[in-house]
Amino acid sequence: MSAASSNSARHTSEEGEGLASERGSVQQLARLVRLPNLLIMGLCLVLVRACLLLPGAPWWQVLAPSFGLLALAALSVGAAGYIINDYYDVKIDAINRPGRLVVGKVVNRRHAMLGHLLLSGLGIVVSGALSPLLGVVNLGSALLLWGYSVRFKRVALVGNVSIATLTAALVLLPELQARTGNSAVWGYALAAFLLTVVREIIKDVEDMRGDAQHDCRTLPIVWGIARTKWVAGFFLACLGLLVVGAAYNALATQRPVLGGWLLLLVLAPLAGLGQKLRRADRKRDFTALSTWCKWVMLAGVLSMTVIGY
């Protein structure tokens, strides 16, 4: 092989390694800000506005610039929250999720903190420019996310309720901007709150090993797994009753598609979740339950698309 051919092959190999490294870095950054979660959050915001607040409105009105700025602000605060959570959880995640560690391994801790501050600041400033109320809500969300990462998540039930409150606030943001007075938004916000509490409790059981080694006082550590499952079951039962009420109302008001959706795609999986929760006793069981909660939440969000049928 000639020297020119050898150099060409080496350059090609180096370019391939560089592209692979770049793709790997992008994937790690996407994991840091939980890109799939952000996409679901964005979908939720769009569906709340399109299906609940402005049903039948043209897309140019639904996706108005002011709403686009609101979505940008909300997702920026959400991404900042994921970053700061990983920033303070490096040691715990090294035990619970060693294969998914990003801060301190791929992203420098100082850069992570800078990214958190910039994204939080962007979200607060943009939403504040839209309206003082939205600015206050996003400021409160950013502060609550910081408090959760630093302290709240280590206190039994406090961290779970904090994240659930933030999830409910996300659902309410489009209504706080549009001020339509639609009561259905509050029902969806309550459902999001209850399901998020259940999922966060399940995640605490899943992460017991790392949490216990770093002096966290989460619900399963303080009360034990058996009683923790009863607490999760209580919130799950409350959610089930809410869904039953919503399905009954849909059927009573001649909306069979929505009623059937809620019964088959939300309530039935919730019942299955309850059965599996009762029998769960290993980490992989609770990992599967956490994923199950995500699918139920997605089904609930998509039910907005058939709310008029």
N, C-alpha and C positions, 0 to 999 in steps of 0.2 A: 504494500500500500504506500502511495506517495505521501510526502509530508503535507501537501495541500489537502489530500483526501482525509488524512488523519486529523488535521486541524478542523476541517469541515465537520467531521463526525463528532469531534469534541465540542464544537460550538453548538451543534444540533442537540447534543446530549445536555449541555448546560442550559440551553433555552428551554428544553423540555422540563428539566428539574426546576427552573425558575417559574415556569407556568404552573407546575404542580404545587410549588411552594406558595405561589400567589393564590391559587384556588383554595389551598388549605387554610391560608390566612383569612380569606373571605368567609369560608365556612365557620372558622372559629369566631370571627366577629359576629356572624349571624347567630351563632349559638350563645354568645355573650349577651346579646340584646333579645334573645328568644324570639327570633324572627317569625316562626309559625304563630306564636301567641300574639305578636303585634298584628299579624295579618287577620287573625280572628277578631281582635279588638277593632280593627278598622272595618271589617265586615259588619260587626255589631253596630257600630256608629252609623254606617250607611243604611242598614236595614231599619234601624229605629227611625231614622229621618224619612226614608222612602216609604215604609210600610205602615208605620204608626202615626207619624206626625203629618206627612204630606201624601197620603194615598192618592194615586191617580195623577199626581203632579208630573210634569215633564222632567226628564233627567237633568236638563240644564238648570232647572229650579232646585232640584234635590241637591245637585252637586255645585251649588253656588260657591263663589270664592270664599265667602265668610265661613261656610261650613268646612271647606277644605282647610282653612287656617285653624279651625277648631280641632279637626282631626289631626293635623300636624302637631298642634300643641299637646293634645292628649297622648299621642303615640310617643312624642319626645319625652314627656314625663314618665310614661311607662317604661321606655327603654332605659332611662336614667335610673329608675328604680331597680331594674334587673342588674344593672352594672354595680350599683352601690351594695346591693345584696350580696353579689359575688365577692366584692371587695372585702367585706367584713367576714365572709364565710370561707375564706381560703383554707383554713386548717380543717374546718368541719367537712367541706366538700372533698378534701384530700382523702377523707375516710369514707364518706357516703357515696361520692361520685368521682373517683379518681380519674376515670376516663373522660370526664366532661369538664375538667378543670381548665379554665382559660386565664383568669386574672392571676398574675404571678408566674404563669407558665408561658403563655403566648403574648399576653398584654401586660406591660409594666404597670405596677400598682399605681404609680404616680399618674400615668396616662389614663388609667381607668378612672381615677378620681377626677381628673380634668374633664374627661368625657361626660361623667355624671353631672358635674357643675354646669357645663355648657348646654347639655340637653335639658336639664331642669330649668335653667335660666331662659332658654329659648321657649319652652312650653309656657312658663309663667308670663313672660313678656308678651308673647303673641296672644294668649288668651286674655290677658289684661287689656290689650289694645282693642279686643273685640267687645268686652264689657267688664266692668269692675267685678261683677258676680262671678263670671267665668275665671277671671284672674284669681279671685279669692279661693275658688274651688280647686284650681290647679296648684296654687301655692299650698293649700292645706294638704292636697294629695302628695306633693313633693315632700313636705315635712313629715307626713305620716309614713311615707316609704322610707325616709331616712331613720325615723324613730323605730320602725319595724326592724330594719337591718341592724341597728345598733343595740336595741334593747327588747322591743315588744315581742319579737319572735321567740325569745327565750323565756317568756312568761306564759304559763298555762292559759290557753283560750284567748288571751289578749291579742297575740299575733294573728290567730285565725280570724278573729272578728275584724281586725284592722284590714287585712287583705280583702275580706268579704265586703267591707264598707267601701273600699276603693273600687271594687268590681261593680257594685251597685251605682256608685257615683259616675262611672264611665257610661252606664246605660242611660243615666239621667242627663248627661251633658247636652245632647241635642235638644231635649225639652227645655232645659234651662236657657238655651240660646233662642229657641223659636217661640217659647211661651204659648203653646197651643192649648194647654189645659187638658191634654189627653191622659185619662187615668190609667189606660192600659200600660203606659210606660212604667208607672210605679209598680204594677204587678210584675212586670218582667224584671224590674230592679230588685224586688223582694225575692223572686225566684233565683236570680243570680247570686244574691247575698247568701241564701240558704245553701245552695249547691256548693258555693265556694267554701263556706265553713266546713261542710262535709269533706270536701277534697283536701283542704288544708289540714284537717285533723288526721285524715288517712296518710298524708305525706309526713306528718309528725311521727306516726308509728313506723313508717318506712325508714325514717332517718334517725331512729332512736339511738343507734350505736354511736354515730358521730356526735350527736347532740349530748349524750350522756357524758362523753369524754371531755366536753368543753363546758360543763356546768350549766347546761340549759335546763330549764324547768318546764318543759312542755307537758301537755296533758298526759301522754302515755308514761312519761317518766314519773310524774307526780302521782297519778291515779292508777297506773297499770293499764295494760292493753285491754283487759276485759271490760273495765268500767269506761274506758275511753270509747270503746265500740258502742256502748250504750248511749254516750253523749252524741256520737256521730249519728246513731240511729234515731235519736230524738229530732235532730235537725232534718234528717232525711224524711221522717214521718211528717213533719211540718210542711216540707216541700211537697210531699205526696198529696196532702190534703189541699194545698194550694192548686196543684195541677188538676185534681179531681174537680174542685170548684170552677176552675177556668174551663175545663172540658164540658161540665154540665151547663155552664152559661152559654158556651158556644153552641151546643146542641139545642138549648132552649130558644136561642135567637136565630135559628135556622142557618147555622154555619157548620154543616156536617163535616166538611173537609178539615177545618181547624179542630173540631172535636175529636175526629178520628185520629188526626196527627198527634194530638196531645195524649190520647189514650194508648196508641200503639207505639209511637216513637219516643215518648217521654215517660209516661207513667209505667209502662211495661218494663223498660230498661231500669227504671228506678226500683221497681220491685225486685228485679234480678240483682241489682246492686245490693239491696238490703239482704238478700239471701246469701250472696257471696261474702258480704261483710260479716255476717254472723258466723260463717265458717272459717274466715281468714285467720291464719296463725303464723304465717311465715312472711318474710320481707317480700318475696316475689308475689305473694298474694296481694299485698297492699300496693305494690307497684302496678299490678294489673287493675286494681280498683281505681287508682288515681287516673289511669288512662281511660277507664270506663267513664269516669266523671266527665272527662273532656268531651267524649262522644255525646254524652247526654246533654251537656251544655251546648254543643254545636247543634244538636237536634232542636233544642229549645230556641236557640237564636234563629234557626231557619224556619221555625213555625210562624215567625212574623210574616213570611212571604205568603201565607195562606190565611191570614187573619180575617180577611173579608169574605171567606168562602165557607 
